[in-house]
Amino acid sequence: MFVEKKLNKSGSTSVRVMQKVHGKRKCVKVMGCSSDAEEIAILIKRGNRWVEEHQTGVPLFEFDDEAVAYDKVLAGLRQSQLRLVGPELVYGTLFDRIGYNKVKTANNALFRALVVTRLYRPGSKLRTAEYMERFMHQSYSPDAIYRFLDELCARGKTAEDIREAADESIGVKWQVEQIAFEHTKAVMGGRVTVAFYDTSTLYFESQEDDVRVPGYSKDGKSENPQVVLGLLVAAGGNPIGYELHKGNQYEGTTLLPIIKKLEKRFSLSHPIIVADAGLLSKKNIEQLEEEGYEYIIGARIRSLSKADKEAVLKLGLKDGWQKSMTIKDRRYVISMSDRRAKKDARDREKGVKRLEKRFASGKITKDSVNNRGYNRFLTLQGETTVTIDQDKIAEDARLDGLKGYVTNSKIRNKAVVENYRNLSFIERAFRMNKTDLAIRPIYHRLFNRIEAHVCICFTAYTILLELERTLVKTADKKNKKPGITIYRAKFLAESLYNIEYVNPYNGKKMSVILRTDYDEEVTKLLDAIGVKH
């Protein structure tokens, strides 16, 4: 018996054990086929061993026997040979695609690692360093990370230092915002015509100072020091830029400065500004008009005068309708939604029940009579008696489902309403930063490091948004099956490990990605992102 190779039509090579019987060649056993030279060599070795075993009748158990060699490789594996590569393959690829690999820093690898780790294991910088060393085999000391944070944003220690510095001196933050805006502009077709603005608060588990001070908290953490984050985005939540302010700064005063600053930097051509009703003030509107901006700002119909509310009701709006009217020399667009009306009724019912419970317990005093929330339904009779005014409740119910918008734009009523609804994108941006990226609580003390922390989260958010946009193509529209979500993508990325070992047959160092139990989904994910595998 002997071993031979046979070239197949497909281009692969078969390895067979042959035997001559009565002068004719006969195939006794096919060892396998392959197109890889190393695999073919292994097949030939297996064939020769098989021939020797069958000719002598004695099984061979040499040191280089496949089973022994296989066991030897597995027994010699160490944790250091395993490295988590999924987050880098998924998030790192998008990091490069957006252009963040072009950011000029003293250590771009550390910037990349901090952003990628924030996307799959958000936490404090100390915990981040532990994760990077354990899973990614990237070792950085806490001091190295803190020094990098100092480079990432301005070296000023207070908010005033940041404000007085030129944009270029803020370091990497300036580059990150520039790259994020260029990407947003590309996604938006080359032009940003509408910009959405809102603020949120980020609290600290530490003592207050001149920047981190208690204020009105949107996280329900009024006792904690905080900073105010102002965020400007385009449609879809695609980011334009952000600013940090003192924790007690009124959000209304943050609107115009960031718009003017970013418009100058990015050559924005006076986009329509869309903002929440919390930013509606006479001064804000006057400033926007003086600077030549068009705006759409939410209006609280229940805060209007009695005469104006009656004028709104006389419009006779039905579900899905919008109409314009003039209130105090400004254009108001009023819309009606039956769905919103049902929600308004449910919310009021719950609020009144809470009032009745407090009323029955005797906890309501004359100090409770104000316009805050559902306390507006309370009435003070005489000097001491507080009652729940049913007439006020009935009057409030007449406005259920009505929503107002004040604007100086010339666009149609429907477009005004639709643009304002898109303000939900910025609310979602804050939600993703606070939940998926764990932007707060913040553990830093120096303002420039606080700014650097937000910069890392801002960068990670743009990658998360780009991942979501990219994954749209994974949906099976024909069979109406949903595609991979950003949360499923995170799970799949965390299942991808690389293993390095030495091949016992040829002594070569090998590096391969381990197969997972979700190979089909992983393939779909990597194909969608454009990762070669």
C-alpha positions as CSV (number, residue, x, y, z in Angstrom):
1,M,0.0,0.0,0.0
2,F,1.1,3.5,-0.6
3,V,-0.2,7.1,-0.4
4,E,-0.8,9.3,-3.4
5,K,-2.2,12.8,-4.1
6,K,-4.8,13.4,-6.8
7,L,-5.7,16.8,-8.2
8,N,-9.5,17.3,-8.4
9,K,-11.4,19.4,-11.0
10,S,-12.4,21.8,-8.3
11,G,-8.7,22.6,-7.6
12,S,-8.5,20.8,-4.3
13,T,-6.2,17.8,-3.8
14,S,-7.3,14.4,-2.5
15,V,-5.0,12.2,-0.5
16,R,-5.7,8.5,-0.9
17,V,-4.2,5.2,0.2
18,M,-3.7,3.0,-2.9
19,Q,-3.0,-0.7,-3.3
20,K,-2.1,-2.9,-6.3
21,V,-4.4,-5.9,-6.8
22,H,-3.6,-8.2,-9.7
23,G,-1.7,-5.4,-11.4
24,K,-4.5,-2.9,-11.0
25,R,-4.5,0.2,-8.7
26,K,-7.3,0.2,-6.1
27,C,-8.2,3.0,-3.7
28,V,-8.3,1.5,-0.2
29,K,-9.0,4.6,1.8
30,V,-9.5,8.4,1.2
31,M,-7.8,10.4,3.9
32,G,-9.5,13.6,2.9
33,C,-9.0,16.6,0.5
34,S,-7.9,20.2,0.9
35,S,-6.5,23.2,-1.0
36,D,-4.2,24.1,1.8
37,A,-0.6,22.8,1.5
38,E,-0.2,22.4,5.3
39,E,-3.4,20.4,5.6
40,I,-2.4,18.3,2.6
41,A,0.9,17.5,4.4
42,I,-1.0,16.4,7.5
43,L,-3.3,14.2,5.4
44,I,-0.2,12.5,3.8
45,K,1.2,11.9,7.3
46,R,-2.0,10.4,8.5
47,G,-2.1,8.2,5.4
48,N,1.4,6.9,5.9
49,R,0.7,6.2,9.5
50,W,-2.5,4.3,8.6
51,V,-0.6,2.2,6.0
52,E,2.1,1.3,8.6
53,E,-0.5,0.4,11.2
54,H,-2.3,-1.9,8.8
55,Q,0.9,-3.5,7.5
56,T,2.3,-4.3,11.0
57,G,-1.0,-4.7,12.8
58,V,0.3,-2.6,15.6
59,P,-1.2,0.8,16.5
60,L,1.3,3.6,16.7
61,F,1.3,5.9,19.7
62,E,4.2,8.2,18.9
63,F,4.6,11.5,20.7
64,D,3.6,13.4,17.5
65,D,0.4,11.3,17.2
66,E,-2.5,13.7,16.3
67,A,-4.5,12.9,19.4
68,V,-1.6,13.3,21.7
69,A,-0.5,16.5,20.0
70,Y,-4.0,17.8,20.1
71,D,-4.2,17.1,23.9
72,K,-0.8,18.7,24.4
73,V,-1.9,21.9,22.7
74,L,-5.1,22.1,24.8
75,A,-3.3,21.3,28.0
76,G,-0.8,24.0,27.4
77,L,-3.4,26.8,26.8
78,R,-3.3,29.8,29.2
79,Q,-5.8,32.6,29.7
80,S,-3.2,35.0,28.4
81,Q,-3.6,33.3,25.0
82,L,-7.3,34.3,24.9
83,R,-8.2,37.9,24.0
84,L,-11.6,39.5,23.5
85,V,-11.6,40.9,20.0
86,G,-15.4,41.3,19.3
87,P,-15.7,44.9,20.6
88,E,-12.6,46.0,18.6
89,L,-13.9,44.3,15.4
90,V,-17.4,45.9,15.8
91,Y,-16.8,49.3,17.5
92,G,-13.2,49.7,16.4
93,T,-14.2,49.4,12.8
94,L,-16.8,52.1,13.2
95,F,-14.4,54.2,15.2
96,D,-12.1,54.2,12.0
97,R,-15.0,54.7,9.6
98,I,-16.3,57.8,11.3
99,G,-12.8,59.2,11.3
100,Y,-11.8,59.2,15.0
101,N,-8.5,57.3,14.1
102,K,-7.4,60.6,12.6
103,V,-7.6,62.4,15.9
104,K,-4.1,63.7,16.8
105,T,-3.2,62.7,20.4
106,A,-0.1,61.5,22.2
107,N,-1.7,58.1,22.5
108,N,-4.5,57.4,20.0
109,A,-4.5,53.7,21.0
110,L,-5.5,54.7,24.5
111,F,-8.3,57.0,23.2
112,R,-9.6,54.2,21.1
113,A,-9.4,51.7,24.0
114,L,-11.3,54.1,26.3
115,V,-14.0,54.6,23.8
116,V,-14.4,50.9,22.8
117,T,-14.4,49.8,26.5
118,R,-17.1,52.5,27.3
119,L,-19.3,50.8,24.7
120,Y,-19.1,47.3,26.1
121,R,-18.1,47.7,29.7
122,P,-18.9,51.3,30.9
123,G,-17.5,52.1,34.4
124,S,-15.0,54.2,36.3
125,K,-11.6,54.7,34.8
126,L,-10.0,52.4,37.3
127,R,-12.5,49.6,36.4
128,T,-11.9,50.4,32.7
129,A,-8.2,49.9,33.2
130,E,-8.9,46.5,34.8
131,Y,-11.2,45.4,31.9
132,M,-8.7,46.5,29.2
133,E,-5.9,44.5,30.8
134,R,-7.9,41.4,31.5
135,F,-9.9,41.1,28.3
136,M,-8.1,43.2,25.7
137,H,-4.5,42.6,27.0
138,Q,-3.9,46.4,26.9
139,S,-2.2,47.5,30.1
140,Y,-2.5,51.2,31.2
141,S,-1.8,52.5,34.6
142,P,-4.5,54.8,36.2
143,D,-1.9,57.6,36.1
144,A,-1.4,57.2,32.4
145,I,-5.2,57.3,31.9
146,Y,-5.5,60.5,34.0
147,R,-2.6,62.2,32.2
148,F,-4.4,61.4,28.9
149,L,-7.6,62.9,30.2
150,D,-5.7,66.1,30.9
151,E,-4.6,66.1,27.2
152,L,-8.0,65.2,25.9
153,C,-9.5,68.5,27.0
154,A,-8.3,71.9,28.1
155,R,-5.9,72.0,31.1
156,G,-8.1,74.7,32.8
157,K,-9.5,73.6,36.1
158,T,-12.7,75.5,36.1
159,A,-15.6,76.2,33.7
160,E,-14.4,79.8,33.2
161,D,-11.0,78.6,32.0
162,I,-12.7,76.5,29.4
163,R,-15.0,79.3,28.3
164,E,-12.1,81.8,27.9
165,A,-9.9,79.4,25.9
166,A,-10.0,79.4,22.1
167,D,-11.7,76.3,20.6
168,E,-8.4,75.0,19.3
169,S,-6.8,75.0,22.7
170,I,-9.4,72.6,24.1
171,G,-7.4,69.9,22.5
172,V,-8.9,66.6,21.4
173,K,-12.4,67.7,22.2
174,W,-12.3,70.2,19.4
175,Q,-11.1,67.5,16.9
176,V,-13.7,65.0,18.1
177,E,-16.6,67.5,17.6
178,Q,-15.2,68.4,14.2
179,I,-15.1,64.8,13.1
180,A,-18.6,64.1,14.6
181,F,-20.1,67.0,12.7
182,E,-18.5,66.1,9.4
183,H,-19.9,62.6,9.8
184,T,-23.4,64.0,10.7
185,K,-23.3,66.3,7.7
186,A,-22.5,63.3,5.4
187,V,-25.3,61.2,6.9
188,M,-27.7,64.2,6.4
189,G,-26.8,64.5,2.8
190,G,-24.3,67.3,3.1
191,R,-26.4,69.9,4.8
192,V,-27.9,70.4,8.3
193,T,-31.1,72.5,8.0
194,V,-32.7,71.7,11.4
195,A,-30.9,71.5,14.8
196,F,-32.4,70.2,18.0
197,Y,-31.3,71.5,21.4
198,D,-31.9,70.4,25.0
199,T,-30.1,70.1,28.3
200,S,-29.8,67.4,30.9
201,T,-28.0,67.1,34.3
202,L,-25.1,64.8,35.3
203,Y,-24.6,64.2,39.0
204,F,-21.6,63.4,41.1
205,E,-20.9,61.1,44.0
206,S,-18.7,63.7,45.6
207,Q,-18.5,67.1,47.3
208,E,-19.5,70.3,45.5
209,D,-17.2,73.0,44.3
210,D,-17.5,76.2,42.2
211,V,-18.6,74.1,39.1
212,R,-20.2,71.0,40.6
213,V,-23.1,72.5,42.5
214,P,-26.6,71.3,43.3
215,G,-29.4,72.6,41.1
216,Y,-32.6,71.5,39.4
217,S,-31.8,67.8,38.7
218,K,-33.4,65.9,35.9
219,D,-32.1,62.7,37.4
220,G,-34.0,63.2,40.7
221,K,-30.7,63.8,42.5
222,S,-31.3,67.3,43.8
223,E,-29.1,66.7,46.8
224,N,-26.0,65.8,44.7
225,P,-23.7,68.3,43.0
226,Q,-24.1,68.3,39.3
227,V,-23.2,69.9,36.0
228,V,-25.6,70.9,33.1
229,L,-24.9,69.3,29.7
230,G,-26.3,71.1,26.7
231,L,-26.5,69.0,23.5
232,L,-27.1,70.1,19.9
233,V,-28.0,67.4,17.4
234,A,-29.4,67.1,13.9
235,A,-32.3,64.9,12.7
236,G,-32.0,61.3,13.9
237,G,-30.0,62.3,16.9
238,N,-26.8,62.7,14.9
239,P,-24.6,64.9,17.1
240,I,-23.3,68.4,16.3
241,G,-21.7,69.5,19.6
242,Y,-22.1,69.9,23.3
243,E,-21.2,72.2,26.2
244,L,-20.9,71.8,29.9
245,H,-22.1,74.4,32.4
246,K,-22.3,75.0,36.2
247,G,-24.8,72.8,37.9
248,N,-27.1,75.7,39.0
249,Q,-27.1,77.5,35.6
250,Y,-30.6,78.1,34.2
251,E,-31.0,76.0,31.0
252,G,-32.6,78.9,29.1
253,T,-29.3,80.9,29.1
254,T,-27.4,78.0,27.5
255,L,-29.2,77.9,24.2
256,L,-27.9,80.9,22.1
257,P,-24.2,80.7,23.1
258,I,-23.8,77.1,21.9
259,I,-25.7,77.7,18.7
260,K,-23.6,80.8,17.8
261,K,-20.4,79.0,18.7
262,L,-21.0,75.9,16.7
263,E,-22.5,77.8,13.8
264,K,-19.3,79.8,13.5
265,R,-17.1,76.7,13.8
266,F,-19.0,74.5,11.4
267,S,-20.2,77.2,9.0
268,L,-23.9,76.3,9.7
269,S,-26.2,78.4,7.6
270,H,-28.7,79.4,10.3
271,P,-30.6,76.1,10.8
272,I,-34.1,76.1,12.3
273,I,-33.7,75.7,16.0
274,V,-36.0,73.3,17.8
275,A,-36.2,73.3,21.6
276,D,-38.3,72.1,24.4
277,A,-40.9,74.3,26.2
278,G,-38.5,74.5,29.1
279,L,-36.4,76.9,27.0
280,L,-39.4,79.1,26.1
281,S,-38.8,82.5,27.6
282,K,-39.4,86.0,26.2
283,K,-35.7,86.8,26.4
284,N,-34.7,83.6,24.5
285,I,-37.2,84.2,21.7
286,E,-36.2,87.9,21.4
287,Q,-32.5,86.9,21.2
288,L,-33.1,84.3,18.5
289,E,-35.1,86.8,16.5
290,E,-32.5,89.5,16.8
291,E,-29.8,87.0,15.6
292,G,-32.0,86.1,12.6
293,Y,-32.7,82.5,13.6
294,E,-35.9,80.6,12.8
295,Y,-37.1,78.5,15.8
296,I,-39.8,76.0,16.9
297,I,-40.2,76.0,20.7
298,G,-42.8,74.0,22.6
299,A,-45.5,76.1,24.2
300,R,-47.5,75.2,27.3
301,I,-51.1,75.9,26.4
302,R,-52.2,75.4,30.1
303,S,-50.0,78.4,31.0
304,L,-51.7,80.7,28.6
305,S,-54.1,83.4,29.7
306,K,-57.8,82.4,30.1
307,A,-58.7,84.4,26.9
308,D,-56.0,82.8,24.9
309,K,-57.0,79.3,26.1
310,E,-60.6,80.1,25.0
311,A,-59.3,81.2,21.6
312,V,-57.4,77.9,21.2
313,L,-60.6,75.9,22.1
314,K,-62.6,77.8,19.5
315,L,-60.3,76.4,16.8
316,G,-62.4,73.2,17.1
317,L,-59.5,70.9,16.4
318,K,-60.0,67.1,15.8
319,D,-57.5,64.3,15.9
320,G,-54.6,64.9,13.6
321,W,-55.5,68.5,12.8
322,Q,-53.1,71.5,13.1
323,K,-54.0,75.2,12.9
324,S,-52.1,78.5,13.3
325,M,-53.1,81.5,15.4
326,T,-51.5,84.6,16.6
327,I,-50.9,85.1,20.3
328,K,-49.0,88.1,21.6
329,D,-47.8,88.9,18.0
330,R,-46.3,85.5,17.5
331,R,-47.3,82.5,15.4
332,Y,-48.6,79.6,17.4
333,V,-49.3,76.2,15.8
334,I,-51.9,74.2,17.8
335,S,-52.3,70.4,17.2
336,M,-54.8,67.9,18.4
337,S,-54.2,64.2,19.2
338,D,-56.8,61.8,20.6
339,R,-53.9,59.6,21.8
340,R,-52.4,62.5,23.7
341,A,-55.9,63.3,25.1
342,K,-56.2,59.8,26.6
343,K,-52.7,60.1,28.2
344,D,-53.5,63.6,29.6
345,A,-56.7,62.2,31.2
346,R,-54.9,59.2,32.7
347,D,-52.1,61.4,34.1
348,R,-54.6,63.8,35.6
349,E,-56.6,61.0,37.2
350,K,-53.4,59.6,38.8
351,G,-52.4,63.1,40.0
352,V,-55.8,63.8,41.5
353,K,-55.8,60.5,43.3
354,R,-52.5,61.4,44.9
355,L,-53.9,64.8,45.9
356,E,-56.9,63.1,47.4
357,K,-54.7,60.7,49.4
358,R,-52.6,63.6,50.7
359,F,-55.8,65.6,51.4
360,A,-57.3,62.7,53.4
361,S,-54.1,62.4,55.4
362,G,-54.1,66.1,56.3
363,K,-50.7,66.7,54.7
364,I,-52.0,69.5,52.4
365,T,-51.5,73.0,53.8
366,K,-52.0,76.5,52.3
367,D,-48.3,76.4,51.2
368,S,-49.3,73.6,48.8
369,V,-51.6,76.0,46.8
370,N,-49.5,76.8,43.7
371,N,-49.2,76.0,40.1
372,R,-46.7,73.2,40.4
373,G,-48.0,70.0,38.8
374,Y,-51.4,68.9,40.0
375,N,-51.3,71.3,43.0
376,R,-52.9,73.7,40.5
377,F,-56.2,72.0,41.3
378,L,-56.1,73.2,44.9
379,T,-58.0,76.2,46.1
380,L,-57.6,78.2,49.3
381,Q,-60.9,79.2,50.9
382,G,-60.6,81.9,53.4
383,E,-57.2,82.0,55.1
384,T,-56.9,78.4,56.3
385,T,-59.1,75.9,54.3
386,V,-57.7,74.1,51.3
387,T,-59.9,72.2,49.0
388,I,-59.6,70.3,45.7
389,D,-61.4,72.4,43.1
390,Q,-63.5,70.2,40.8
391,D,-64.2,73.2,38.5
392,K,-60.4,73.6,37.8
393,I,-60.2,69.8,37.1
394,A,-63.1,70.1,34.6
395,E,-61.5,73.2,33.0
396,D,-58.2,71.4,32.6
397,A,-59.9,68.5,30.9
398,R,-61.1,70.7,28.1
399,L,-57.4,71.1,27.0
400,D,-56.7,67.4,26.8
401,G,-54.9,66.4,23.6
402,L,-53.9,69.9,22.6
403,K,-50.3,70.8,22.1
404,G,-48.8,74.2,21.2
405,Y,-45.7,75.3,19.3
406,V,-44.4,78.9,19.0
407,T,-42.5,79.6,15.8
408,N,-41.3,82.4,13.5
409,S,-40.7,80.0,10.6
410,K,-42.7,80.0,7.3
411,I,-43.0,76.3,7.0
412,R,-46.4,74.5,7.0
413,N,-48.2,73.7,10.2
414,K,-47.7,69.9,9.7
415,A,-43.9,70.4,9.2
416,V,-43.7,72.5,12.5
417,V,-45.4,69.6,14.4
418,E,-43.2,66.9,12.7
419,N,-40.0,68.8,13.4
420,Y,-40.9,69.2,17.1
421,R,-41.7,65.5,17.4
422,N,-38.2,64.8,16.2
423,L,-37.0,66.5,19.4
424,S,-37.5,62.9,20.8
425,F,-34.2,62.1,19.1
426,I,-32.3,64.3,21.6
427,E,-34.2,62.9,24.5
428,R,-33.1,59.4,23.2
429,A,-29.5,60.7,23.0
430,F,-29.5,61.6,26.7
431,R,-31.2,58.3,27.5
432,M,-28.6,56.3,25.6
433,N,-25.8,58.2,27.3
434,K,-27.2,57.7,30.7
435,T,-28.1,54.0,30.4
436,D,-26.1,52.3,27.7
437,L,-22.9,54.4,28.2
438,A,-23.3,55.1,32.0
439,I,-22.2,58.7,31.6
440,R,-23.2,59.4,35.2
441,P,-22.5,59.4,38.1
442,I,-19.1,61.1,37.4
443,Y,-16.2,60.4,39.7
444,H,-13.8,63.1,38.5
445,R,-13.1,66.3,40.4
446,L,-11.2,68.6,38.0
447,F,-13.3,70.2,35.3
448,N,-11.0,69.3,32.4
449,R,-11.3,65.6,33.4
450,I,-15.0,65.9,33.7
451,E,-15.1,67.4,30.2
452,A,-12.8,64.6,29.0
453,H,-15.1,62.0,30.4
454,V,-18.1,63.5,28.6
455,C,-16.0,63.7,25.4
456,I,-15.3,59.9,25.5
457,C,-19.1,59.3,26.0
458,F,-19.9,61.7,23.2
459,T,-17.5,59.8,20.9
460,A,-19.0,56.4,22.0
461,Y,-22.5,57.7,21.4
462,T,-21.7,58.6,17.7
463,I,-20.4,55.1,17.2
464,L,-23.5,53.5,18.8
465,L,-25.7,55.6,16.5
466,E,-23.7,54.6,13.4
467,L,-23.9,51.0,14.5
468,E,-27.7,51.2,14.7
469,R,-27.8,52.9,11.3
470,T,-25.6,50.2,9.8
471,L,-27.6,47.3,11.3
472,V,-30.7,48.3,9.4
473,K,-29.5,46.2,6.5
474,T,-29.6,43.0,8.7
475,A,-33.4,43.1,8.8
476,D,-35.2,40.5,6.6
477,K,-37.9,42.6,5.0
478,K,-39.1,39.8,2.8
479,N,-40.0,37.6,5.8
480,K,-40.7,40.6,8.1
481,K,-38.0,39.6,10.6
482,P,-36.3,42.3,12.6
483,G,-32.6,42.8,12.3
484,I,-29.8,42.7,14.8
485,T,-30.3,45.5,17.5
486,I,-27.4,47.4,19.0
487,Y,-28.0,45.4,22.2
488,R,-27.8,42.1,20.4
489,A,-24.7,43.3,18.6
490,K,-23.1,44.1,22.0
491,F,-23.8,40.6,23.2
492,L,-22.4,39.0,20.0
493,A,-19.3,41.2,20.1
494,E,-18.6,40.0,23.7
495,S,-18.7,36.4,22.4
496,L,-15.8,36.8,20.0
497,Y,-12.4,35.7,21.3
498,N,-9.1,35.3,19.6
499,I,-6.8,32.4,20.6
500,E,-3.1,32.2,19.9
501,Y,-1.2,28.9,20.0
502,V,1.7,27.0,18.4
503,N,0.9,24.3,15.8
504,P,2.6,21.1,17.0
505,Y,3.1,19.8,13.4
506,N,5.0,22.8,11.9
507,G,5.9,24.9,14.9
508,K,4.1,27.9,13.5
509,K,2.3,30.5,15.7
510,M,-1.4,30.5,14.9
511,S,-4.0,33.2,15.7
512,V,-7.7,32.4,15.1
513,I,-11.1,33.6,16.2
514,L,-12.9,31.0,18.2
515,R,-16.2,29.8,16.8
516,T,-19.3,30.7,18.8
517,D,-22.8,29.3,19.3
518,Y,-24.1,32.2,17.3
519,D,-21.9,32.0,14.2
520,E,-24.8,32.8,11.8
521,E,-25.7,36.0,13.6
522,V,-22.0,36.9,14.1
523,T,-21.5,36.5,10.3
524,K,-24.5,38.7,9.6
525,L,-23.2,41.3,12.0
526,L,-19.6,41.4,10.7
527,D,-20.9,41.4,7.1
528,A,-23.2,44.4,7.8
529,I,-20.3,46.4,9.3
530,G,-17.9,45.3,6.5
531,V,-15.4,43.3,8.6
532,K,-13.5,40.7,6.8
533,H,-13.6,37.3,8.6
